[in-house]
Amino acid sequence: MRDTRRARLILGLLLAVALVLITVDHRQREDSLFEPVRSTAASLFGVAERAGTGVAGPVGDFIDTFASAPESKRRLALLRAENARLRQELTAHSLDRNRSAELTRMLGLSGLGGYRVVAAQVIARRGVPGFEDAVEIDAGTGDGVRSEMTVLNGDGLVGRVIHTSPTTSTVVLLTDPASSAGARLEGNNQIGVVTGLGPVAEGRLIRFRLLDAAAPLTAGRRIVSFGSQNGMPYAPGLPVGTIQRVEATPGELTRVAYARPFVDFTALDVVGVVVRAPQRDPRDAMLPPPPPVAARARAATPPPTTPPAPPPSSSSPPASPSPSTTVRGQGGGDRGKPRAARERPAGTRRQPFRARQQAVRRPQRSPHPRTQPAGPRTRPGGTRERPGAGARERPETREHDQAGERT
């Protein structure tokens, strides 16, 4: 359309009509005359808008993906690096926590025995000429470590130092076949020698040879280090292991047993080098508490009980003496007692004189047997009986006895 006066007039007229219609529709919002027209137009144009969005949306997303691909790759690389860093920190934190726990246990054990130690960490496992089981630690002469010093950890005896350098040292383990240490049984002074079995046993067992073949040696006994002069190469009182089985060695001068060491030689990390041994042997103070099973077994063992008293005779119930009745020994008289205490209980048979004498005391032979007094007799079951009418009752006097002997 050309820009003429007519075109401008028509455009102005349409704008004026549009303003009038908008004004009228705004004033009559609820009951407007253009509401049906507006609803119909919204329905038609809404369908067209949804169709256009459904077609243009995927195309726009596809274009945005290609446009933001470099940025997404950069963010993905940053997230991967952050994830790796967090995992490394978590692993280091867990390792530091385990090492801190081992260091605490090692320092607690050394403090319990009065040892002065230098803490170190196992950095390598290496072979040494003449030895099969040896490790390298990160402590040397600059830290005060010397050869032939004892090495321990939080569980017990580990080994001894054989070579040193300014920053590192070589430790031969107790499980090495060429290593031997003096040891003794817990609770006594029975001594022996502990030797390793090498890589074949994988650190699970060590050999203990008891020098006294007559000494008792059973499974479950624990052994500690016997110690050396000035605590070198082995300090006294360190836990060594628990005996698992005893070998039968008939006719030999020593006894052989196999013990499980307290130290896990396959997972050594934090250790301590004893630079000064205690002045007094700690004996068994450094041993761990006994296993709960053994403690429960000892607690469950009943104490020795005394055998119950035999039941009284069932022939007749025992007589209960009254407070006024004086019970004398068997074979004595019962003078001065009430008549009820001297009478025989109902239903009790009278025993012959000889039978009562044999049941009560050993019979005595006499050329002139005496007549027993008329007092009641005490039966084995506790029943007292009075002699019957057939027995002669005579006073037990010296004159009567002499007359009977003369007769």
C-alpha positions in Angstrom: 0.0 0.0 0.0 1.3 3.4 -1.0 1.7 6.1 1.6 -1.1 8.4 0.5 -3.5 10.6 2.3 -6.3 8.0 1.9 -4.2 5.3 3.5 -3.4 7.5 6.5 -7.1 8.4 6.9 -8.1 4.8 6.9 -5.4 3.9 9.5 -6.4 6.7 11.7 -10.0 5.7 11.5 -9.2 2.1 12.5 -7.2 3.2 15.4 -10.0 5.4 16.7 -12.5 2.6 16.4 -10.1 0.3 18.2 -9.7 2.8 21.1 -13.5 3.2 21.3 -14.0 -0.6 21.4 -11.3 -1.1 24.1 -12.8 1.7 26.2 -16.3 0.2 25.9 -15.1 -3.3 26.7 -13.1 -2.2 29.7 -16.1 -0.4 31.3 -18.4 -3.4 30.7 -16.0 -6.2 31.8 -18.5 -8.7 33.1 -21.3 -8.3 30.6 -19.3 -7.0 27.7 -20.7 -7.4 24.1 -17.3 -8.6 22.9 -16.9 -11.5 25.4 -18.1 -14.3 22.9 -15.9 -12.9 20.2 -12.9 -12.8 22.6 -13.6 -16.4 23.8 -13.8 -17.7 20.2 -10.6 -15.9 19.2 -8.8 -17.3 22.3 -9.8 -20.8 21.5 -8.7 -20.6 17.9 -5.4 -18.8 18.5 -4.6 -21.1 21.6 -4.8 -24.2 19.4 -2.5 -22.6 16.9 -0.1 -21.5 19.6 0.1 -25.1 21.1 0.8 -26.6 17.7 3.5 -24.1 17.0 5.2 -24.7 20.4 5.1 -28.4 19.9 6.9 -28.1 16.6 9.3 -25.3 17.5 10.2 -26.6 21.1 12.4 -29.7 20.1 14.1 -27.7 17.4 15.0 -24.9 19.9 16.3 -27.5 22.4 18.4 -29.1 19.8 19.9 -25.8 18.8 20.5 -24.9 22.5 22.2 -28.3 23.1 24.8 -27.7 20.3 25.3 -24.2 21.5 26.0 -25.2 25.2 28.0 -28.4 24.5 31.4 -26.9 25.3 30.2 -25.4 28.5 28.6 -28.7 29.6 31.9 -30.6 28.9 33.8 -28.1 31.0 31.4 -28.4 33.9 31.5 -32.2 33.7 35.3 -32.2 33.9 35.2 -30.0 36.9 32.6 -32.3 38.7 34.7 -35.3 38.0 37.8 -33.7 39.4 35.9 -32.6 42.5 34.6 -36.1 43.0 38.1 -37.6 42.8 39.4 -35.1 45.2 36.6 -35.8 47.7 37.2 -39.6 47.4 40.9 -39.1 48.0 40.2 -37.0 51.1 37.7 -39.6 52.4 40.3 -42.4 52.0 43.0 -40.4 53.6 40.7 -39.5 56.5 39.8 -43.1 57.0 43.5 -44.1 56.9 44.5 -41.4 59.3 41.7 -42.5 61.7 42.9 -46.1 61.6 46.5 -45.0 62.1 45.5 -42.7 65.0 43.7 -45.7 66.7 46.8 -47.9 66.2 49.1 -45.2 67.5 46.9 -44.7 70.5 46.9 -48.5 71.3 50.7 -48.7 70.8 51.4 -45.8 73.1 48.9 -47.2 75.6 50.6 -50.6 75.6 54.1 -49.1 75.9 53.0 -46.8 78.7 51.5 -49.7 80.6 54.8 -51.5 80.6 56.9 -48.3 81.2 58.7 -48.4 77.8 60.0 -45.3 76.0 59.3 -45.7 72.3 59.8 -43.9 69.0 56.7 -44.1 66.7 57.3 -45.2 63.1 55.3 -46.4 60.1 55.9 -49.5 57.9 56.7 -48.2 54.4 57.8 -51.3 52.6 58.3 -55.1 52.9 61.7 -56.2 51.8 64.0 -59.1 51.8 67.3 -59.1 53.6 70.2 -61.6 53.1 69.8 -64.3 55.7 66.2 -63.3 56.6 62.9 -64.0 54.8 60.4 -61.8 56.8 61.5 -58.2 57.1 60.0 -54.7 56.8 61.2 -51.2 56.3 60.2 -48.4 58.7 60.5 -44.6 58.4 62.6 -44.0 61.5 66.4 -44.2 61.7 69.4 -43.1 63.6 68.3 -39.5 63.4 65.3 -40.5 65.5 67.4 -42.4 68.1 66.9 -45.9 66.6 69.8 -48.3 66.9 70.4 -51.9 65.9 69.1 -54.7 68.1 66.2 -52.7 69.5 62.8 -54.2 70.1 59.9 -53.3 67.9 56.3 -53.5 69.0 52.8 -52.3 68.1 49.5 -52.1 69.9 49.1 -55.9 70.1 52.5 -57.1 71.2 56.0 -58.1 70.0 56.8 -57.5 66.3 60.5 -58.1 66.0 63.9 -56.4 66.3 65.9 -53.8 64.3 68.9 -55.3 62.3 70.0 -52.4 60.1 69.7 -48.7 60.4 70.2 -45.6 58.3 69.7 -41.9 59.0 66.0 -42.0 58.0 65.0 -45.6 57.7 65.5 -49.0 59.5 65.1 -52.6 58.7 63.1 -54.8 61.1 63.2 -58.6 61.1 59.8 -60.0 62.1 59.2 -62.6 64.8 57.8 -64.9 62.2 61.1 -65.3 60.4 62.6 -68.8 60.7 66.0 -67.3 61.5 64.5 -65.2 64.4 64.3 -66.6 67.9 63.3 -64.9 71.2 63.1 -66.0 74.8 59.6 -66.4 76.2 57.8 -67.7 79.2 54.4 -69.0 80.2 51.9 -66.6 81.7 51.7 -66.8 85.5 55.0 -68.7 86.1 58.7 -68.8 85.3 58.6 -71.7 82.8 60.8 -70.4 80.0 61.2 -71.4 76.4 62.2 -70.2 72.9 59.9 -68.8 70.2 60.9 -69.2 66.6 59.1 -68.3 63.3 57.8 -70.6 60.6 58.4 -68.3 57.7 56.1 -67.4 54.8 54.7 -70.9 54.8 52.7 -70.2 57.9 51.8 -66.7 56.6 52.2 -65.2 60.1 49.4 -67.3 61.6 51.5 -69.6 63.8 54.9 -69.5 65.6 56.7 -72.4 67.3 57.2 -72.4 71.1 59.7 -74.8 72.6 59.4 -75.2 76.4 62.7 -76.2 78.0 61.2 -78.2 80.8 59.6 -81.4 79.4 57.8 -82.1 82.7 56.1 -78.8 83.0 52.3 -78.7 82.1 51.6 -77.2 78.7 48.0 -77.0 77.4 46.2 -75.1 74.7 44.9 -71.7 75.7 48.0 -70.7 77.7 49.5 -67.4 76.8 53.2 -66.5 76.5 55.1 -63.3 76.9 58.7 -62.2 76.1 61.3 -63.3 78.6 63.6 -60.3 77.9 67.3 -59.8 77.4 70.0 -57.9 79.2 69.3 -54.2 79.1 66.2 -55.0 77.0 68.2 -55.6 73.8 67.3 -57.2 71.4 64.0 -58.1 73.2 62.4 -56.2 76.0 60.6 -58.2 78.8 56.9 -58.6 79.3 55.6 -58.1 75.8 52.6 -60.2 74.7 53.7 -62.9 72.2 50.8 -65.2 71.5 48.3 -67.9 72.7 49.1 -71.6 72.4 46.8 -73.4 69.9 48.0 -77.0 70.0 50.7 -79.0 71.8 52.9 -81.6 69.9 53.5 -85.0 71.5 57.2 -85.3 72.0 57.7 -88.5 74.1 61.3 -89.1 75.2 62.6 -85.6 74.4 64.0 -83.1 76.8 61.7 -80.2 75.6 58.1 -79.8 74.7 56.9 -78.2 71.4 53.7 -76.1 70.9 52.3 -73.9 68.2 50.9 -70.5 69.2 48.9 -67.9 67.4 50.7 -64.5 67.7 48.8 -61.5 69.0 50.2 -59.3 66.2 48.7 -59.5 62.7 51.9 -59.7 60.7 50.0 -59.4 57.4 48.7 -55.9 58.2 51.5 -54.0 59.9 51.3 -50.2 59.8 52.1 -48.2 62.9 54.9 -49.6 65.1 57.1 -48.4 67.9 60.8 -48.9 68.5 61.8 -49.4 72.2 64.7 -47.0 72.8 64.6 -47.5 76.6 63.3 -50.6 78.5 61.7 -50.4 81.9 63.8 -50.8 85.0 61.5 -53.5 86.3 59.9 -56.4 84.4 56.2 -55.7 83.9 55.6 -59.5 84.0 52.0 -60.2 82.8 50.6 -56.6 83.1 50.7 -56.0 79.4 48.7 -59.1 78.4 45.2 -58.4 77.0 42.1 -59.5 79.1 41.2 -63.2 78.8 38.6 -64.1 76.1 35.0 -63.7 77.2 34.4 -67.5 76.5 37.0 -68.5 79.1 35.7 -66.0 81.6 32.1 -67.3 81.2 33.4 -70.9 81.5 35.1 -70.0 84.8 32.0 -68.2 86.0 29.7 -71.1 85.0 31.8 -73.6 87.0 29.8 -74.4 90.2 31.7 -74.3 93.5 32.3 -77.6 95.3 29.5 -78.5 97.5 29.5 -80.8 100.6 27.6 -84.0 100.3 24.2 -84.0 102.0 23.7 -85.6 105.4 22.2 -89.1 105.4 18.5 -89.3 106.1 17.4 -90.4 109.5 16.1 -94.0 110.1 12.6 -94.6 108.8 11.8 -97.1 111.6 10.7 -94.5 114.0 10.9 -90.7 114.2 13.7 -89.2 116.3 12.7 -88.2 119.7 12.8 -84.4 120.4 14.2 -83.9 123.9 12.3 -81.4 126.0 14.2 -78.5 127.5 14.2 -80.1 130.9 15.7 -83.4 129.6 19.4 -83.8 129.9 20.8 -86.1 127.1 23.9 -88.0 128.1 26.3 -90.0 126.1 25.6 -93.5 125.0 25.9 -96.1 127.7 25.5 -93.6 130.7 22.7 -93.4 133.2 19.7 -91.1 132.9 19.0 -90.4 136.6 17.1 -87.3 137.4 15.1 -87.3 134.2 11.3 -87.2 134.0 9.5 -90.5 133.6 8.1 -89.5 130.2 11.7 -89.1 128.9 12.7 -92.6 130.2 9.8 -94.5 128.8 10.1 -96.4 125.5 8.2 -94.9 122.5 5.1 -96.8 121.4 5.7 -99.4 118.7 9.5 -99.7 119.4 10.8 -103.2 119.9 13.2 -103.8 122.7 16.7 -104.9 121.6 18.6 -107.6 123.5 21.3 -106.4 125.8 24.1 -107.8 123.6 22.7 -106.3 120.4 22.5 -102.9 122.0 26.0 -103.2 123.3 27.4 -104.0 119.8 25.4 -101.2 118.1 26.4 -98.6 120.7 30.0 -99.4 121.5 32.6 -102.0 121.1 31.9 -105.0 123.4 34.2 -105.5 126.4 35.0 -108.9 127.6 34.9 -109.5 131.3 35.0 -112.6 133.4 32.0 -111.3 135.4 29.7 -109.3 133.2 28.0 -106.5 134.9 24.4 -105.8 134.8 23.7 -102.6 132.8 21.9 -99.7 134.6 18.2 -99.3 134.1 18.6 -96.0 132.2 17.2 -95.7 128.6 19.5 -96.5 125.7 19.9 -94.5 122.5 19.4 -96.4 119.3 21.4 -95.5 116.1 18.3 -93.7 114.7 18.1 -91.5 117.8 15.3 -93.4 119.7 15.8 -94.0 123.4 14.2 -97.1 124.9 13.8 -98.4 128.4 14.7 -102.0 129.3 11.8 -104.4 129.6 10.6 -106.3 132.7 12.9 -109.2 131.9 16.0 -107.1 132.6 17.2 -106.8 136.2 17.5 -103.2 137.3 20.2 -102.8 139.9 21.9 -99.6 141.1 25.2 -99.1 139.5 27.3 -98.9 142.7 30.8 -100.0 143.6 29.5 -102.3 146.4 27.1 -104.2 144.1 29.8 -104.7 141.5 32.2 -106.0 144.1 29.6 -108.4 145.4 28.9 -109.7 142.0 32.6 -110.3 141.4 32.8 -112.2 144.7 29.8 -114.3 143.7 
